[in-house]
Amino acid sequence: MKAIRWPSNSTPARAPSYRPPSFASEKDYKQSDGGGLFMLVTTTGSKLWRFSYRFDAKQKLLALGQYPVTSLADARIKRDNAKRLLAEGIDPSANRNARSEHYWRCIRLCHSNESRRT
């Protein structure tokens, strides 16, 4: 996978319309935004925001959303939030998984309580 930087004059409105390189139809490629944020462009045409970071001496990857649902500005905000967690010594990926697990545990608990009432 080849990494490509955004043109230096890119703005949040212009960045995702950057023309793909000649090899784009052959394999996935990355367009770097900086600070670990990049857009993964797949051969099928999907544009996915990813944040690459290191935690406990391991390289990790966090999915931030799909373009255009998640704009460049939103992806940058999500990246900054993940960087804040890293500064506090918290793994953003593990934090997301723990929050999701807690959410589903609460849903199951509420559902089981409702079924007991009937």
C-alpha atoms as one frame of an Amber mdcrd trajectory, in Angstrom:
protein
   0.000   0.000   0.000   1.428   3.335  -1.031   1.007   6.497   1.049   0.324
   9.800  -0.666   0.198  13.226   0.987  -2.597  15.711   0.355  -1.575  18.630
  -1.844  -0.178  21.446   0.299  -3.033  23.770  -0.681  -5.739  21.340   0.450
  -8.592  22.521   2.616 -11.311  20.496   4.344 -13.647  21.209   1.421 -11.132
  20.304  -1.301  -9.085  17.488   0.219 -11.327  14.457  -0.528 -11.649  15.433
  -4.208  -7.907  14.915  -4.788  -7.342  12.926  -7.994  -6.178   9.354  -7.430
  -2.794   8.237  -8.778  -2.518   6.050 -11.857  -2.233   2.800  -9.860  -5.456
   3.507  -7.888  -7.555   0.901  -9.693  -5.009  -1.846  -8.955  -4.690  -1.649
  -5.155  -5.726   0.227  -2.024  -3.830   3.392  -1.199  -3.571   5.939   1.611
  -3.820   9.708   1.502  -2.131  11.153   4.567  -3.527  14.213   6.319  -1.015
  14.417   9.152  -0.852  13.569  12.811  -1.568   9.904  12.087  -4.825  10.615
  10.219  -5.214   9.234   6.725  -7.872   8.261   4.227  -7.751   4.686   2.986
  -9.098   4.519  -0.566  -9.985   0.980  -1.585 -10.118  -0.465  -5.077 -13.917
  -0.578  -4.784 -13.967   3.198  -4.258 -14.654   3.308  -0.507 -12.985   6.187
   1.310 -12.343   5.366   4.967 -10.802   7.587   7.651  -8.176   5.847   9.799
  -5.948   7.002  12.661  -2.614   5.250  13.073  -0.956   5.421  16.486   1.388
   3.597  18.859   0.368   2.357  22.289   2.520   0.192  24.571   5.139  -0.026
  21.798   2.582  -1.521  19.376   1.323   0.007  16.150  -2.480   0.300  16.167
  -5.187   1.514  13.822  -8.482   3.169  14.740 -11.381   3.467  12.283 -12.937
   6.941  12.401 -15.670   6.660   9.778 -16.469   6.599   6.105 -16.264   9.618
   3.828 -18.562  11.540   3.095 -20.580  10.588   6.217 -17.567  11.647   8.295
 -16.073  14.843   6.873 -12.410  15.767   7.037 -13.138  18.244   9.845 -15.007
  15.557  11.827 -12.191  13.060  11.259  -9.674  15.603  12.558 -11.800  16.180
  15.689 -12.011  12.418  16.289  -8.235  12.141  15.799  -7.658  14.940  18.315
  -9.956  13.223  20.839  -8.013   9.976  20.381  -4.743  11.880  20.887  -6.107
  13.313  24.163  -6.834   9.774  25.369  -3.306   8.713  24.391  -1.865  11.649
  26.355  -3.783  10.394  29.409  -2.351   6.900  28.902  -5.598   5.386  27.595
  -5.739   3.234  24.465  -8.470   4.789  22.236  -9.330   1.419  20.714  -9.722
  -0.301  24.087 -11.717   2.683  25.373 -14.133   2.410  22.441 -14.530  -1.341
  22.977 -15.170  -0.871  26.701 -17.815   1.803  26.055 -19.507  -0.412  23.460
 -19.449  -3.408  25.791 -20.938  -1.307  28.604 -23.697  -0.044  26.272 -24.725
  -3.537  25.189 -24.590  -4.818  28.766 -27.047  -2.065  29.758 -29.324  -2.882
  26.811 -29.369  -6.572  27.756 -30.080  -5.697  31.382 -32.970  -3.393  30.454
 -34.371  -6.001  28.086 -34.173  -8.754  30.703 -35.871  -6.491  33.284 -38.726
  -5.739  30.861 -39.249  -9.428  30.081 -39.446 -10.203  33.821 -42.180  -7.598
  34.321 -44.496  -9.250  31.811
